[in-house]
Amino acid sequence: QVQLVESGGGLVQAGGSLRLSCAASGRIFSGYAMGWFRQAPGKEREFVAGISRSGGGTASADSVKGRFTISRDNAKNTVYLQMNSLKPEETAVYYCAAKYTIYTGRVTLTNEYDYWGQGTQVTVST
C-alpha cells in the first residue's frame, strides 16, 4: 500500500507559478513510476506529466510542454510538479499517482496507476 499526499495548491493569477509536491509513504518509493493528473469541473481527469522510477524518463501533455516540469527526489519520497505561466483554464484538482513497475525508465501516460492521492486544488484567476 502506498499513501500519497499532495500539497502546494492554491490561488494564483494567470501567468503565475505554483509548485506542487506529492509525498509518498508505505512502500519503496523508487519502485514506482509517478504521474500528475488534473480534473476540471465537468471534465474527465487528464494526464499532465509522468516520470519514471529513476527520474531519467519524463513525459508531459502537449498542452503543458515548456511550462510544467515534473521531477522527483527518491531520497525524500517526493515528486514535484513545477507549473509556470499558468492559465485560467488550468484551474482543476491536481492528483498525483503511483504505479509499481519493474522498468526503471518507463513512464505511464494513461490512467493505469495503482495508487492515487486525494488531490490539491489549483485555481488560476484572470
C-alpha positions as a Markdown table, in Angstrom:
| # | Residue | x | y | z |
|---|---|---|---|---|
| 1 | Gln | 0.0 | 0.0 | 0.0 |
| 2 | Val | 1.2 | 3.5 | -0.9 |
| 3 | Gln | -0.2 | 6.7 | 0.6 |
| 4 | Leu | 0.1 | 9.8 | -1.4 |
| 5 | Val | -0.4 | 13.3 | -0.1 |
| 6 | Glu | -0.4 | 16.3 | -2.4 |
| 7 | Ser | 0.4 | 19.9 | -1.3 |
| 8 | Gly | 1.2 | 23.3 | -2.8 |
| 9 | Gly | -2.1 | 24.1 | -4.5 |
| 10 | Gly | -3.8 | 27.4 | -4.1 |
| 11 | Leu | -4.9 | 30.6 | -5.9 |
| 12 | Val | -2.6 | 32.2 | -8.4 |
| 13 | Gln | -3.1 | 34.8 | -11.1 |
| 14 | Ala | -2.8 | 34.0 | -14.7 |
| 15 | Gly | 0.8 | 33.8 | -15.7 |
| 16 | Gly | 1.9 | 32.9 | -12.3 |
| 17 | Ser | 3.6 | 29.8 | -10.9 |
| 18 | Leu | 3.0 | 27.1 | -8.4 |
| 19 | Arg | 5.0 | 24.1 | -7.3 |
| 20 | Leu | 3.0 | 21.0 | -6.3 |
| 21 | Ser | 4.5 | 18.3 | -4.1 |
| 22 | Cys | 3.4 | 14.8 | -3.5 |
| 23 | Ala | 4.8 | 12.9 | -0.5 |
| 24 | Ala | 4.7 | 9.1 | -0.6 |
| 25 | Ser | 4.8 | 6.6 | 2.2 |
| 26 | Gly | 4.3 | 3.0 | 2.8 |
| 27 | Arg | 6.4 | 1.3 | 0.2 |
| 28 | Ile | 9.8 | 1.7 | -1.5 |
| 29 | Phe | 9.2 | 4.9 | -3.5 |
| 30 | Ser | 11.9 | 4.2 | -6.0 |
| 31 | Gly | 9.9 | 1.2 | -7.2 |
| 32 | Tyr | 7.1 | 3.4 | -8.6 |
| 33 | Ala | 6.7 | 5.5 | -11.6 |
| 34 | Met | 4.8 | 8.6 | -10.7 |
| 35 | Gly | 2.4 | 10.8 | -12.5 |
| 36 | Trp | 0.4 | 14.0 | -12.2 |
| 37 | Phe | -3.2 | 14.3 | -13.5 |
| 38 | Arg | -5.8 | 17.0 | -13.2 |
| 39 | Gln | -9.6 | 17.2 | -13.3 |
| 40 | Ala | -11.5 | 20.3 | -14.0 |
| 41 | Pro | -15.2 | 20.7 | -13.1 |
| 42 | Gly | -17.4 | 18.8 | -15.6 |
| 43 | Lys | -14.4 | 17.3 | -17.3 |
| 44 | Glu | -12.6 | 14.0 | -17.3 |
| 45 | Arg | -9.4 | 13.5 | -15.5 |
| 46 | Glu | -6.4 | 14.1 | -17.8 |
| 47 | Phe | -2.8 | 13.2 | -17.8 |
| 48 | Val | -0.4 | 16.2 | -17.1 |
| 49 | Ala | 3.0 | 14.7 | -16.6 |
| 50 | Gly | 4.8 | 11.5 | -15.7 |
| 51 | Ile | 8.2 | 10.4 | -14.5 |
| 52 | Ser | 10.0 | 7.1 | -14.4 |
| 53 | Arg | 11.2 | 5.3 | -11.3 |
| 54 | Ser | 14.7 | 6.5 | -11.8 |
| 55 | Gly | 13.7 | 10.0 | -12.8 |
| 56 | Gly | 15.6 | 9.6 | -16.1 |
| 57 | Gly | 12.4 | 9.4 | -18.2 |
| 58 | Thr | 9.7 | 12.1 | -18.3 |
| 59 | Ala | 6.7 | 12.9 | -20.4 |
| 60 | Ser | 4.1 | 15.6 | -20.4 |
| 61 | Ala | 0.9 | 16.6 | -22.2 |
| 62 | Asp | 1.3 | 18.8 | -25.2 |
| 63 | Ser | -0.7 | 21.5 | -23.5 |
| 64 | Val | 1.8 | 21.9 | -20.7 |
| 65 | Lys | 5.1 | 21.3 | -22.6 |
| 66 | Gly | 7.6 | 24.0 | -22.0 |
| 67 | Arg | 5.7 | 25.3 | -18.9 |
| 68 | Phe | 5.4 | 22.4 | -16.5 |
| 69 | Thr | 8.2 | 20.3 | -15.2 |
| 70 | Ile | 7.9 | 17.0 | -13.3 |
| 71 | Ser | 10.8 | 15.9 | -11.0 |
| 72 | Arg | 11.3 | 13.5 | -8.1 |
| 73 | Asp | 13.6 | 13.1 | -5.2 |
| 74 | Asn | 13.8 | 9.5 | -4.2 |
| 75 | Ala | 15.7 | 10.2 | -1.0 |
| 76 | Lys | 12.7 | 12.4 | 0.1 |
| 77 | Asn | 10.0 | 10.1 | -1.3 |
| 78 | Thr | 8.6 | 13.1 | -3.1 |
| 79 | Val | 7.5 | 14.0 | -6.6 |
| 80 | Tyr | 7.1 | 17.6 | -7.7 |
| 81 | Leu | 5.3 | 19.5 | -10.4 |
| 82 | Gln | 6.6 | 22.9 | -11.2 |
| 83 | Met | 3.9 | 24.9 | -13.1 |
| 84 | Asn | 4.8 | 28.2 | -14.8 |
| 85 | Ser | 2.7 | 30.5 | -16.9 |
| 86 | Leu | -0.5 | 29.2 | -15.6 |
| 87 | Lys | -3.7 | 29.8 | -17.5 |
| 88 | Pro | -7.3 | 30.1 | -16.1 |
| 89 | Glu | -8.4 | 27.0 | -18.0 |
| 90 | Glu | -5.9 | 25.0 | -15.9 |
| 91 | Thr | -8.0 | 25.5 | -12.8 |
| 92 | Ala | -8.5 | 22.0 | -11.6 |
| 93 | Val | -7.9 | 19.5 | -8.8 |
| 94 | Tyr | -4.4 | 18.1 | -9.4 |
| 95 | Tyr | -3.7 | 14.5 | -8.4 |
| 96 | Cys | -0.5 | 12.5 | -8.1 |
| 97 | Ala | -0.4 | 8.8 | -8.7 |
| 98 | Ala | 2.0 | 5.9 | -8.3 |
| 99 | Lys | 2.4 | 2.8 | -10.5 |
| 100 | Tyr | 4.6 | -0.1 | -9.5 |
| 101 | Thr | 6.9 | -1.2 | -12.3 |
| 102 | Ile | 10.0 | -3.2 | -12.8 |
| 103 | Tyr | 11.1 | -1.0 | -15.6 |
| 104 | Thr | 13.3 | 1.8 | -14.4 |
| 105 | Gly | 12.8 | 4.0 | -17.5 |
| 106 | Arg | 9.1 | 3.6 | -18.2 |
| 107 | Val | 6.7 | 6.5 | -18.0 |
| 108 | Thr | 2.9 | 5.7 | -17.8 |
| 109 | Leu | 0.7 | 8.2 | -19.7 |
| 110 | Thr | -2.6 | 6.6 | -19.1 |
| 111 | Asn | -4.9 | 6.3 | -16.0 |
| 112 | Glu | -3.4 | 2.8 | -15.2 |
| 113 | Tyr | -1.9 | 3.8 | -11.9 |
| 114 | Asp | -2.1 | 1.8 | -8.8 |
| 115 | Tyr | -2.4 | 4.5 | -6.1 |
| 116 | Trp | -3.9 | 8.0 | -6.1 |
| 117 | Gly | -3.7 | 10.9 | -3.8 |
| 118 | Gln | -6.7 | 13.0 | -2.6 |
| 119 | Gly | -5.8 | 15.9 | -4.8 |
| 120 | Thr | -5.0 | 19.6 | -4.3 |
| 121 | Gln | -7.0 | 22.4 | -5.8 |
| 122 | Val | -5.3 | 24.8 | -8.2 |
| 123 | Thr | -7.2 | 27.9 | -9.1 |
| 124 | Val | -5.9 | 30.3 | -11.7 |
| 125 | Ser | -7.6 | 33.7 | -11.8 |
| 126 | Thr | -7.8 | 36.1 | -14.7 |
